[in-house]
Amino acid sequence: MRNRTIRWTTGLLGVLFALSLLACSGGGGGGGTTTFSLAVTGNPTGARVYLNGQLVENPQRITLLPGTHRIRVETTLSNGQVVAQEFTVVAGSVGSIQYDLSRYQIETNPATIEVWAGEQIQVAATLRDLQTNGIVSADFIFSVRDPNLATAQKLSTNAVRITGVRQGATRLVITDGGTGVTFEVPISVLDFPPPPN
């Protein structure tokens, strides 16, 4: 009987030891989901940072789950233009992102976009490097936030035709593919025809 008790106790201790090794190695239950840290910093420091469309409260300490994520950094200028930069990151591939929303500026002509419903206006855009004050070659991508109010048709690398659809306010979104910088310019669509010439 004593040998049976010793074998049973030895067997139990062996099983407990094996389970403890399994748990310590992470192969058993109790292991957590792997996460990665990301810090987003740059100029201006007060820019809003979004992770997959959700505003981040502390950009210097973002927790990422495994996978691909979209980071958008944006600020609003005094003239109503929104300046943004977007990044695509794979969790764990980088530990930090540095942005600079004050280096480039997209200028439009006209500077303020007003169009009548049913009418069209051509808008030209240029990319300016504010460090050198020079014009930089750009190939812009144009879109409108609300296509129910206005539409955008690209005419060339730096020109777009805006057509007013119905009264309201929306934004022309201009993105430079080379720098990843995006500017959003307010559009006002007026709802009655322009006065006769």
C-alpha positions, 0 to 999 in steps of 0.5 A, spaced: 500 500 500 505 504 501 508 503 494 502 505 491 501 511 495 509 513 493 507 512 486 501 516 486 504 522 489 510 521 485 505 521 479 501 527 481 508 531 483 510 530 476 504 532 472 504 538 477 511 540 475 509 539 467 503 543 468 507 549 471 512 548 466 507 549 460 504 555 464 510 558 465 512 557 457 506 561 455 503 554 452 497 554 457 492 558 459 493 565 462 497 567 456 495 574 454 494 578 447 501 580 444 501 588 443 506 593 441 507 600 443 507 606 438 509 613 439 507 619 435 510 626 435 512 632 431 510 639 429 505 642 431 505 638 438 498 640 439 495 636 433 490 631 433 492 623 432 487 618 430 488 611 430 484 607 425 479 613 425 478 614 433 481 620 436 487 618 441 488 621 448 495 620 449 499 620 442 506 618 445 503 612 448 499 608 443 497 600 444 497 597 437 494 590 437 497 585 431 496 587 424 496 593 420 493 600 422 492 607 419 495 613 423 492 620 421 495 626 424 491 633 423 491 640 425 486 646 423 489 652 420 486 659 422 483 660 415 479 653 416 484 649 412 485 642 415 492 639 414 493 632 415 498 626 414 497 619 414 501 613 415 500 606 415 504 601 420 504 594 421 504 593 429 511 592 431 515 594 425 516 601 428 516 604 435 515 611 433 512 616 427 515 623 426 510 628 423 511 635 420 505 638 418 508 645 418 513 644 412 508 643 406 502 648 405 497 646 399 495 653 396 489 653 392 487 659 387 481 661 388 483 661 396 476 660 398 471 656 394 464 658 393 460 655 387 453 655 385 449 649 385 449 647 378 455 651 376 462 649 376 469 652 378 476 650 376 481 650 382 488 650 381 493 647 387 500 648 388 505 645 394 509 650 397 515 647 401 515 652 407 522 651 409 525 653 402 519 658 400 519 654 393 514 651 389 515 643 389 512 638 384 506 635 386 501 630 383 495 631 387 489 627 388 482 630 389 476 628 392 470 632 396 468 630 403 460 630 401 459 628 394 452 630 395 453 637 395 459 638 390 463 633 386 471 634 384 473 632 377 481 632 376 483 636 370 491 635 371 496 634 376 494 640 379 487 642 377 480 640 379 473 642 376 468 643 382 461 642 380 456 644 385 450 639 386 446 642 392 446 648 397 451 646 403 458 646 406 463 641 404 471 640 403 475 639 397 480 634 400 487 635 396 493 629 397 500 630 395 502 622 393 509 624 394 509 627 401 503 624 404 500 631 406 493 632 405 489 639 405 482 640 406 479 646 403 472 649 405 467 649 399 460 653 400 455 651 395 450 656 394 443 654 392 440 660 387 443 662 381 448 667 380 446 674 378 446 676 370 452 679 368 
